[in-house]
């Protein structure tokens, strides 16, 4: 397409990704401000767009500086009538300046909504994006994170995958998951299931919390509701040559260009630990997936109602593994999760 797309970089740029990768323009200009997060996200967007073969340039402007923004726009060699500006950021003053400059010269300002609808800025709805345009890697890269490795449970278990899922699923539904490691009969079944695994793979299977992670992964993968499910994702905080802290994320899934982020906890969570963990889960999930992401805390034991409400205050969905298993027969559960996650401000 001949249209050039303009984007403004802020904390949440997932709408920028969805819109641009759907439109597939030849050129994108990403404006960023003096705020460090804006610059980092601009670099992340550039990385993603160029991976998809889209020419992208980044341009610095100053927040709340009308003269600077206007001078920058005037200096661009561009036909405004062929420009579409996506106005999906919270820096309203900067958005308004760009919007006015562009629309006065025949360009368009657009807005992306959570359901995929694209509308004129402050006006009519134009169309809806239903295509799957984002991969898990895109979310991470634009947040300045690099995926070092993943451990695909399905590939690791091979022909034993389905049998393992059925076994652990039935155990969870029977309420026996928490006593699993203490049961000698179950040990024999596990030994039979995993007898062909390597020593390294057996270490993974035997580690604390693996069963909960595996079940979470398998429920999502088997549901057919997500177009990508990843497990045990090792990341580092930095892309390109920059390598900083490392972290591991239990499970992520992507559906309708929305990231679902799962943290699995099989141990006991005290009030203090629970609030701290819920805060960290919600914060990291939204750093990666933007404000429309769905952070979920999966536990092996039922949390008391008061603790559930505390978790929800951080926009994190509290689920037991039995509740997660309900997704198989009731896909509408996704709407409930999204409602809790999107209530966070």
N, C-alpha and C positions, 0 to 999 in steps of 0.2 A: 504494500500500500504506500502511496505517496505522502500520506499524512505524517507529520512529525508529532511526536508525543512529548509533552512536558510534564515533569513530576516534581513534587517538592518532598524532600527527604526529612522525615521526623522519626519519632520512636517507632511508630507502627506503619510499615510500608508494604504490608502484605497486599492491600488493595492495589497498590502500584504494580506489583508483580502480576497479579491475576489479570488486570486490565491490559497491561502491555503485552504479556505473552499470548493473550487471546487475540489482540489486534495485530501482532507481528509487524510493527512498523520497520522501515529501513533505518530510522534514526530516532534516538531518544535523548533528551537533555534532562539531567537530574540536577535541580537546584538544591543546594544545601546551605545552611546558615552557620554562624560561628560556633554553635553548640557542638560539642564533640560527638554526641550520639547522632546528630544529623549528618556529620561528615562520615562517620563509620558506616551508617546505613547507606549513604550514597555510594561508597566504595563497594559495599556488599551487593547493591543493585547492579552496579556496573559489571561485577563479576558474573552474576547470574545472566544478565542480558547478553553479554558477549559469548557466554557458553551456548546460548541459543542462536548465535549468529546475528544479533542485533547491535548495530553501531550505537555506542552510548558515550556521552561526554558529561562531565560533572562541572558545575558552575557555582561558585560561592557568591552568596548575597548576604546582606546584613538585615537581621530581624528589626522590625519597627523603623527602618530607614527608607522612607519613601523615595528619596532622591537617589540613593544607591541602587535600589531595586529597579527604578525606572531607567537610570543610566545604563545599567547592565542589560536590560531588555532592549533598549534602543541600539545598543552596540551589536546585537546579534544580526547576522545576515540570514534573514528568514522571511518567508511569506506568511504573515499571521493567519491568513485565510485557510492555510493548510495545517494549522496547529490545533491540537486538542490537549487541553490542560486538565489533569485529574486533580480535583481540589479536595482530596481526602486526608487532610491533616488538621491538627488542632491549632496551628499557628494562624489564627483567623486574619490578623492584619496583613501578613505577608500574602496569604491566599487572596485576599480582597484586592491588593495592589496588582498582583499578576492577572487576576480575573478581569479587572477593569481595563488594564492595558490591552489585554488580548481581545476581549469582546468588542471593544471600541474600534478595533482594527479588523473585525470580521472573523476572529477565531472563536473556538468553542471552549467553554468550561464545563466539565462533567463531574459527576459524583457516582461513586460505586457503593452499593448497599450490600449488607451481609448476605442477602439471598441471591446475589449475583446480578441484580438489576443495575443497569447503568442509566443515569438520567442527566438531563441538562442541569447545571448547577442552579438549584432553586426553582427548577421547572419540571417539564414533562419527562416521563419515563420513555427511554428509547428502545432498549432491548435487555435481554437477560442472558448472562453467561452461564451455561450449564455444562460446558466441556470441562474435562479434567486437564487443567493446564499446569498445576504445581506438583512437583515431586518433593519428597521429604528433604532432600538435599538443598532445595531452593530456600526453604524456610530457614535452615541452619546457616547457610552462606550469607544471606542478607542480614542476619543477626550478628555477623562477624564470627561465626563458629564453623569449625571444620570437622566433618565426620571422619574419624581415623579408621574405625572399623565397626562392623556389626556382626552379631552372631545369629545367623538364621536357624532357629530351632527346627524348622521343618526339614531343611536340608541336612542338618546334623543328625536327626533321628531317622531320616529316610523312610523305609517301609514300616518302621516302628512308630512313626508319628501318630497315625490314627489310633492305634491301639493304646498308646500312652495317653492320648487325649481322652479317650473313652474311659480309661481306668481312673485317671485323676478327676475327671468330671463327675463320675458316679460317686467317687469317694467324697468329693466336696458336697454334692447334693445330699449325701447321707450324713453330713456333719462330722466326718471323721478326718478332715484334712489336717487339723491341728495336732492330731495324735499319730500322724502318718509315720514319722521317723521312729516311733517307739514300738511299732507293731511288727513282730517277727514274720507274720504271714505276709504282710505287705512287702517286707524286705525281699522275700522270696519271689514275689511277683515282679518287683522292680528288677531283681537280678536277671530274671528271665527276659524281661522287656529290653534290657540294655546290655545283654551279654556280648554283643558285637561292637560296643563302643570302645574307643581307645581309652587309655588311662587318663589322658588330658580331658577327654569328653566326659568321662565318669566323674572327674573332679567337679566339673560344671554341674552335672546332674545332682551331685551330693551336697552342693553348697547350700547354706541356709537361704531360704527365700526363692530358690530356683523353681520349685513346684508352682508357687503363686505366679511368678513371672511367666512360666510356660503356659499355665492355664489362661492367663490374661491374653497372651499372644494368640493362643489357639482359638479362643472364643472369637476374637476379632477377625482372625484369618478365615475361620470356618463360616462366619456369618455372611460373608459375601457383600457386606455393606461398605467396605473400605477398599480402595484400589491400591493401597500400599500399606503394609504393616511391617515394622522393623522391631527387632529385639536386641537388647544389650548393646546399645549404641555408645561407643566410646567417642567422645568429642574433645577438642581442645579449643581454648578461647583465643582464637586468632586465625586468620586465613593468610594464604600466601606464605611469605617467609617468616611471618610472626608466629611464634609458638609459645603459649603461656601455660596457664593451668589446664589440667585435664579433669574430666568428669565422665560419669557413665549414666546414661538415661535408660530406664528399664524398657519401656515400650512406647512407640509412637505409631499413630495411624492417620491416614489422610482420607478425607471424604468430602466431596464437593468443594475442594480447594480450602478446606478447613483442617487445621492440625488438632488432633486429639492426643493429649500427653498423659501417659499413665505412670504413676509411681506406685510400686507394690511394696507393702509393708506386712511382714508376717509376725513381727515381734510386738511387744507391748509398747504402747505410746502413752506417756504421761501427759498431763495437761500442757506442761511447758514444752515438751518435745513435740507434741501434736501441733500446737500453734506455730512453733518455729518451722516445722516441716511443711505445714500447709502454706505458710507464707513463702517459703523457698520454692515449693512446687508451683504455686501460682505465678510467682515472679519470673522464674526461668521459662515456664511455659509461654507466658505472654511476651517475653523477650524474643523467643523463637517464632511463635505463631501469631503474634499480634493480639489485638484486643478481642478478636473473634475466636481465639483458640479455646479449647475445652480441656482444662486441667482436671485430672481424675486421680483420686487416692483410692487404691484397691487394698483392702485389708482382709486377712484370713478370719478375723473375728469381728463380730458386730460391735460397732461403737455405740456407747450410750447416746441418747437423743441430744443431750446438751453438747456433747463433743461433736456430734454431726453438725449442729448449728454453728459451732465455732469454726469448723472447717469451711462451711459454706460462706462465712463472712469474708473469706479470702477468695471467693469465686471458684473454689475447688469442690468438685463433686465427690462426696464420700460414698463408696460402694464396698460391700462385701463381695467376695468372689461368687457367692450364690446369687447375689443381685445382678452381677455382671452376666452370669449364665442365662439370665432371663432374656437377654438381648436376642438369643437365638429364635425365640418364639414371639418376641415383641419388639420389633425395630423402632416403634414409637418412643421407646425409652431414650433414644437419642435426643428427642425434642426436650425431654425433661432435663437431661444433662446440660443441653445448650442454654436452657432458661436459667439454670443456677449459675453457670459460668458467665453468662452475659449480664447477670445482675450486678456484677462487680464493677465498681467505678473507681 
